[in-house]
Amino acid sequence: QGQLVESGGGLVHPGGSLRLSCAASGFTSPYYVIGWFRQAPGKEREGISCISGSDDTPYYADSVKGRFTMFRDNAKNTIFLQMNNLKPEDMAIYYCAAHWTGGIRTVQAVCNERNVHAINYWGRGTLVTVSL
């Protein structure tokens, strides 16, 4: 049974930075896609960055491209999301997720999934607030 635990959320001013962490256990297969999703009040949950177990090249949504960087420390089974130049519209609950693709679904397809029930595992989320 896999587990995902997020940390690192908090309050930051516009233009500031935060680094989120996701401690992941049980997702060693290269067929797992690990992703960061977020959900703002009144909005759908959206995937913003995802990476597969077999490729170190993350996919980024256009809304965060150039500002956010996803990377991982395999030795610590931890996935990070470095968020720079944060904007008020980035304020949301950020979730770490894992989905087993069997080598069929692409990283981008998983990240674009809007049905939360279609993703195998979710963390509990961490709140990011961007405000003056």
Secondary structure per residue as TSV (DSSP state, phi and psi in degrees):
chain	resnum	aa	ss	phi	psi
A	1	Q	-	360.0	123.3
A	2	G	-	-81.8	158.3
A	3	Q	E	-142.6	142.3
A	4	L	E	-131.8	129.1
A	5	V	E	-131.4	116.3
A	6	E	E	-90.9	154.5
A	7	S	E	-156.0	166.2
A	8	G	-	106.7	-4.6
A	9	G	-	-68.8	168.8
A	10	G	E	166.3	-166.6
A	11	L	E	-98.9	131.8
A	12	V	E	-141.4	148.4
A	13	H	-	-77.3	154.2
A	14	P	T	-53.9	136.9
A	15	G	T	89.9	-9.8
A	16	G	-	-83.6	-175.9
A	17	S	-	-131.3	152.7
A	18	L	E	-144.8	152.7
A	19	R	E	-122.0	120.6
A	20	L	E	-94.6	148.1
A	21	S	E	-123.8	148.5
A	22	C	E	-132.5	109.7
A	23	A	E	-83.3	115.7
A	24	A	E	-113.9	135.2
A	25	S	E	-134.0	138.2
A	26	G	S	91.8	15.2
A	27	F	-	-126.5	53.1
A	28	T	-	-84.6	-15.9
A	29	S	S	-64.9	139.7
A	30	P	T	-66.3	-10.4
A	31	Y	T	-88.1	2.5
A	32	Y	E	-87.4	136.4
A	33	V	E	-104.3	128.7
A	34	I	E	-107.0	135.8
A	35	G	E	-142.7	159.5
A	36	W	E	-106.6	126.4
A	37	F	E	-120.9	161.7
A	38	R	E	-144.0	154.6
A	39	Q	E	-139.3	116.5
A	40	A	-	-89.8	157.7
A	41	P	T	-55.1	129.6
A	42	G	T	77.3	5.7
A	43	K	S	-121.2	162.6
A	44	E	-	-70.9	153.6
A	45	R	-	-70.6	135.1
A	46	E	E	-127.9	142.8
A	47	G	E	-82.0	133.9
A	48	I	E	-116.5	-26.7
A	49	S	E	-159.1	134.4
A	50	C	E	-141.7	154.3
A	51	I	E	-146.7	145.7
A	52	S	E	-95.1	165.7
A	53	G	T	-74.0	-11.4
A	54	S	T	-110.7	3.2
A	55	D	-	-146.9	132.9
A	56	D	-	-91.2	9.5
A	57	T	-	-97.6	108.4
A	58	P	-	-73.6	153.8
A	59	Y	E	-95.6	140.5
A	60	Y	E	-125.4	139.6
A	61	A	-	-70.5	152.6
A	62	D	T	-58.8	-31.0
A	63	S	T	-66.6	-19.8
A	64	V	T	-122.4	-5.5
A	65	K	T	-58.6	131.2
A	66	G	T	90.1	-14.4
A	67	R	T	-115.1	-33.7
A	68	F	E	-108.2	145.9
A	69	T	E	-132.7	127.6
A	70	M	E	-103.4	133.2
A	71	F	E	-152.6	168.4
A	72	R	E	-139.3	155.8
A	73	D	E	-114.3	99.2
A	74	N	G	-64.4	-32.5
A	75	A	G	-63.9	-30.7
A	76	K	G	-104.0	4.1
A	77	N	T	50.0	44.5
A	78	T	E	-126.9	136.7
A	79	I	E	-112.8	137.0
A	80	F	E	-116.9	153.4
A	81	L	E	-131.1	106.1
A	82	Q	E	-86.7	120.6
A	83	M	E	-115.7	117.2
A	84	N	-	-115.3	160.7
A	85	N	S	49.5	52.1
A	86	L	-	-67.8	144.6
A	87	K	-	-118.6	158.5
A	88	P	G	-55.4	-32.7
A	89	E	G	-73.0	-6.6
A	90	D	G	-83.5	-8.6
A	91	M	-	-65.9	124.3
A	92	A	E	-175.1	172.2
A	93	I	E	-87.9	127.8
A	94	Y	E	-103.2	129.0
A	95	Y	E	-117.3	142.9
A	96	C	E	-96.6	139.9
A	97	A	E	-139.4	156.7
A	98	A	E	-137.1	138.0
A	99	H	E	-139.6	130.4
A	100	W	E	-86.7	122.4
A	101	T	-	-101.5	-17.7
A	102	G	T	64.5	16.0
A	103	G	T	79.7	9.1
A	104	I	T	-99.4	-52.3
A	105	R	S	-82.1	144.3
A	106	T	-	-81.5	164.1
A	107	V	H	-59.0	-43.5
A	108	Q	H	-63.7	-39.6
A	109	A	H	-62.8	-41.3
A	110	V	H	-64.2	-43.8
A	111	C	H	-65.7	-29.1
A	112	N	T	-87.5	0.1
A	113	E	-	-67.2	125.2
A	114	R	-	-101.3	-14.0
A	115	N	-	-88.1	107.4
A	116	V	G	-61.3	-27.2
A	117	H	G	-75.3	-13.0
A	118	A	G	-85.0	-7.2
A	119	I	S	-99.6	135.2
A	120	N	S	-67.5	-45.8
A	121	Y	E	-133.5	141.7
A	122	W	E	-131.6	145.7
A	123	G	-	-83.1	-179.3
A	124	R	-	-86.0	-14.5
A	125	G	-	96.9	157.4
A	126	T	E	-139.0	136.5
A	127	L	E	-86.7	130.8
A	128	V	E	-115.0	121.8
A	129	T	E	-114.7	126.7
A	130	V	E	-116.8	110.5
A	131	S	-	-158.7	155.3
A	132	L	-	-72.1	360.0
